[in-house]
Amino acid sequence: MTVNYKSVFDIIGPIMIGPSSSHTAGACAIGRAANSIFKDKPTEIVIHYYESFAQTHKGHGTDYAIISGVLGFDPDDSRVPYAIGLARDQGITITFIEEPGDSPINHPNTAIVDLKNETKKVTVAGCSIGGGTIEIREIKMDGFDIKPKGPLPILLVQGGENDHQNVTKQLADLTKVNDQQRYQTARGNLYEYDLDRRLKHDEITKLAENHTTMVYL
C-alpha cells in the first residue's frame, strides 16, 4: 500500500531535519502507520533497518523520526526530535537493529517495526520510496499476515460475514471500493478494503462506532 503527500512538510513539519526526505519524512510516516495499527501504548519497540536505512539511519534523523511516529506525535510537534528520550522516560524499551542482507520486502529504505506490550504484538513492514511517500507491504496482527496490494487509504475490519456486509453497505454510501481481500485464521476473518479516496474524520468516526477493531490507514 502507498501513501502520497503533497510535500515533505506534510509529514515532517518545519522542525524535522535530515538530508533525505526518504530517511526522515518517510520514517515518520511508517511509524505513524504502526501507531494506527497497534492502537495502544507499547512497552517495547524494535526497529529492524535494511540496506540504505541500515547504513544511514543514525545520521539522517531516521531513529527519532520513526519513534515520533510510533508515539503518535503530529509532524510539527516540537517534541519530535526528542521522541527517543521521551519514549524511554515512559518506560518503553527501544532497540534499533541494522540487519545484514537484502530487504525482505525488496526496497533499500526498509524499516520493520515490532511493537508489543503485555497483551499483543504487531509487526509492520514499510519502505520509504522518496518524497515522503511510503509503502506498507506487510502487517502481522492478531494472527493475521496481511499483504496489501493496493495504495492507501485502506480499511481493515475483523469480524464475520454480517460485519463485512455492514461495512460494505456503509462504504457504498461514502466512496468506491477499488478492491477487497479476506484473510482467514482459526480466530476468524479480517477484511481489507482498498478505498478510492481518503475518508473525512466524521466518516471514520461513524464507521468506528460499529466496528471497534477497525484500522484505517
C-alpha positions as CSV (number, residue, x, y, z in Angstrom):
1,M,0.0,0.0,0.0
2,T,1.2,3.5,-0.8
3,V,0.5,6.9,0.7
4,N,1.4,10.2,-1.0
5,Y,1.8,13.6,0.5
6,K,1.8,17.0,-1.3
7,S,5.2,17.8,0.1
8,V,7.8,16.6,2.5
9,F,6.5,19.1,5.1
10,D,3.0,17.5,5.1
11,I,4.8,14.9,7.2
12,I,8.0,16.2,8.8
13,G,6.9,19.8,9.5
14,P,9.3,22.6,9.8
15,I,11.5,21.1,12.6
16,M,12.5,17.7,11.2
17,I,16.0,17.7,9.8
18,G,17.9,15.4,7.6
19,P,19.4,15.4,4.1
20,S,16.8,13.0,2.7
21,S,13.0,13.0,2.9
22,S,13.1,9.3,2.4
23,H,15.0,8.9,5.7
24,T,13.0,11.4,7.8
25,A,9.6,12.1,6.4
26,G,9.1,8.5,5.2
27,A,10.4,7.1,8.5
28,C,7.9,9.2,10.4
29,A,5.1,8.0,8.2
30,I,6.0,4.4,8.7
31,G,6.0,4.9,12.5
32,R,2.6,6.6,12.3
33,A,1.1,3.7,10.4
34,A,2.4,1.3,13.1
35,N,0.8,3.5,15.7
36,S,-2.5,3.4,14.0
37,I,-2.4,-0.4,13.7
38,F,-1.2,-1.0,17.3
39,K,-3.8,1.3,19.0
40,D,-2.1,1.1,22.4
41,K,1.0,2.1,24.3
42,P,3.8,-0.3,23.6
43,T,6.3,-1.4,26.2
44,E,8.8,-2.4,23.6
45,I,9.7,-1.1,20.2
46,V,12.2,-2.9,17.9
47,I,13.1,-1.3,14.6
48,H,14.8,-3.5,12.0
49,Y,16.6,-1.5,9.3
50,Y,17.7,-2.9,6.0
51,E,20.1,-1.7,3.2
52,S,20.2,2.1,2.9
53,F,18.3,2.6,6.2
54,A,20.7,0.3,8.0
55,Q,23.7,2.3,6.7
56,T,22.5,5.9,7.3
57,H,19.7,5.9,10.0
58,K,21.9,7.4,12.7
59,G,23.0,10.5,10.8
60,H,19.7,11.2,8.9
61,G,17.3,11.5,11.8
62,T,15.6,8.3,10.9
63,D,15.6,7.0,14.5
64,Y,13.8,9.9,16.2
65,A,11.5,10.3,13.2
66,I,10.2,6.8,13.3
67,I,9.8,6.7,17.1
68,S,7.9,10.0,17.0
69,G,5.5,8.4,14.5
70,V,5.1,5.4,16.8
71,L,4.3,7.7,19.7
72,G,1.6,9.4,17.6
73,F,3.2,12.8,17.5
74,D,1.9,15.3,14.9
75,P,4.6,16.0,12.3
76,D,5.1,19.6,13.5
77,D,5.2,18.7,17.2
78,S,8.1,20.3,18.9
79,R,8.8,17.0,20.8
80,V,9.7,15.1,17.6
81,P,13.5,15.5,17.9
82,Y,13.3,14.2,21.5
83,A,11.0,11.3,20.8
84,I,13.5,8.6,21.8
85,G,14.2,10.1,25.2
86,L,10.5,10.7,25.8
87,A,9.6,7.1,25.0
88,R,12.3,5.8,27.3
89,D,11.1,8.1,30.0
90,Q,7.8,6.3,29.7
91,G,9.5,3.0,30.3
92,I,9.4,1.9,26.7
93,T,12.4,-0.2,25.6
94,I,13.7,0.8,22.2
95,T,16.1,-1.3,20.1
96,F,17.5,-0.4,16.6
97,I,18.9,-3.3,14.6
98,E,21.0,-2.9,11.5
99,E,20.1,-6.1,9.6
100,P,22.5,-7.6,7.1
101,G,21.5,-8.7,3.7
102,D,18.7,-7.6,1.4
103,S,15.4,-6.2,2.4
104,P,12.7,-8.9,2.8
105,I,10.2,-6.5,1.1
106,N,12.5,-5.6,-1.7
107,H,13.3,-2.0,-1.2
108,P,16.6,-0.3,0.1
109,N,14.8,2.0,2.5
110,T,13.1,-0.6,4.6
111,A,12.1,-0.5,8.3
112,I,10.2,-3.3,10.0
113,V,8.6,-2.1,13.2
114,D,7.8,-4.6,16.0
115,L,5.5,-3.2,18.7
116,K,4.4,-5.2,21.8
117,N,3.1,-4.9,25.3
118,E,1.7,-7.4,27.8
119,T,-1.3,-8.2,25.7
120,K,-0.4,-8.1,22.0
121,K,2.3,-7.7,19.3
122,V,2.2,-6.1,15.9
123,T,4.7,-6.1,13.1
124,V,4.6,-3.5,10.3
125,A,7.0,-3.7,7.3
126,G,7.2,-0.5,5.4
127,C,9.5,1.2,2.9
128,S,10.1,4.9,2.1
129,I,10.2,5.3,-1.7
130,G,11.0,9.0,-1.9
131,G,9.5,12.5,-1.3
132,G,7.6,11.5,1.8
133,T,5.9,8.5,0.1
134,I,5.7,5.2,1.8
135,E,4.5,1.7,1.1
136,I,3.3,-0.7,3.8
137,R,4.0,-4.2,2.3
138,E,3.1,-6.4,5.2
139,I,1.2,-6.3,8.5
140,K,1.2,-9.0,11.2
141,M,-1.5,-8.6,13.8
142,D,-3.9,-10.8,15.8
143,G,-2.7,-13.9,14.0
144,F,-3.2,-12.4,10.5
145,D,-0.5,-12.0,7.9
146,I,-1.7,-9.1,5.7
147,K,0.0,-8.2,2.4
148,P,-1.9,-5.3,1.0
149,K,-1.8,-4.9,-2.8
150,G,-3.4,-1.5,-3.2
151,P,-2.4,2.0,-2.3
152,L,-3.6,3.9,0.8
153,P,-6.2,4.6,2.0
154,I,-7.3,1.2,3.2
155,L,-9.7,-0.1,5.9
156,L,-9.1,-3.3,7.9
157,V,-12.0,-4.8,9.8
158,Q,-12.1,-8.0,11.8
159,G,-15.4,-9.8,12.0
160,G,-17.9,-12.2,10.4
161,E,-19.9,-12.1,7.2
162,N,-22.5,-9.8,8.8
163,D,-19.8,-7.3,9.7
164,H,-18.5,-7.5,6.2
165,Q,-21.9,-6.8,4.7
166,N,-22.5,-3.9,7.1
167,V,-19.1,-2.3,6.2
168,T,-19.7,-2.8,2.5
169,K,-23.1,-1.1,2.8
170,Q,-21.7,1.9,4.7
171,L,-18.8,2.3,2.3
172,A,-21.1,2.2,-0.7
173,D,-22.6,5.5,0.6
174,L,-19.2,7.1,1.0
175,T,-16.7,6.1,-1.7
176,K,-15.8,3.5,-4.3
177,V,-14.0,0.3,-3.0
178,N,-11.4,-0.5,-5.6
179,D,-10.6,-3.9,-4.3
180,Q,-11.1,-6.1,-1.2
181,Q,-9.5,-9.1,0.3
182,R,-10.4,-11.6,3.0
183,Y,-7.9,-13.2,5.4
184,Q,-8.8,-16.2,7.4
185,T,-7.4,-17.8,10.5
186,A,-8.8,-20.1,13.2
187,R,-9.7,-17.0,15.1
188,G,-11.9,-15.6,12.4
189,N,-11.9,-13.2,9.4
190,L,-10.2,-9.9,8.6
191,Y,-11.4,-7.9,5.6
192,E,-9.2,-5.4,3.7
193,Y,-11.0,-2.6,1.7
194,D,-8.9,-0.5,-0.7
195,L,-10.7,2.8,-0.9
196,D,-10.8,5.3,-3.8
197,R,-10.4,8.4,-1.6
198,R,-9.5,9.4,1.9
199,L,-12.4,9.4,4.4
200,K,-13.3,12.5,6.4
201,H,-12.9,12.5,10.2
202,D,-16.7,12.2,10.8
203,E,-17.0,9.4,8.3
204,I,-14.2,7.4,10.1
205,T,-15.8,8.1,13.4
206,K,-19.2,6.8,12.2
207,L,-17.7,3.6,10.9
208,A,-15.7,3.0,14.1
209,E,-18.9,3.2,16.2
210,N,-20.0,-0.2,14.9
211,H,-16.6,-1.8,14.3
212,T,-14.3,-1.4,17.3
213,T,-11.4,-3.4,15.8
214,M,-11.3,-1.2,12.7
215,V,-8.0,0.1,11.4
216,Y,-7.9,3.0,9.0
217,L,-4.7,3.9,7.2
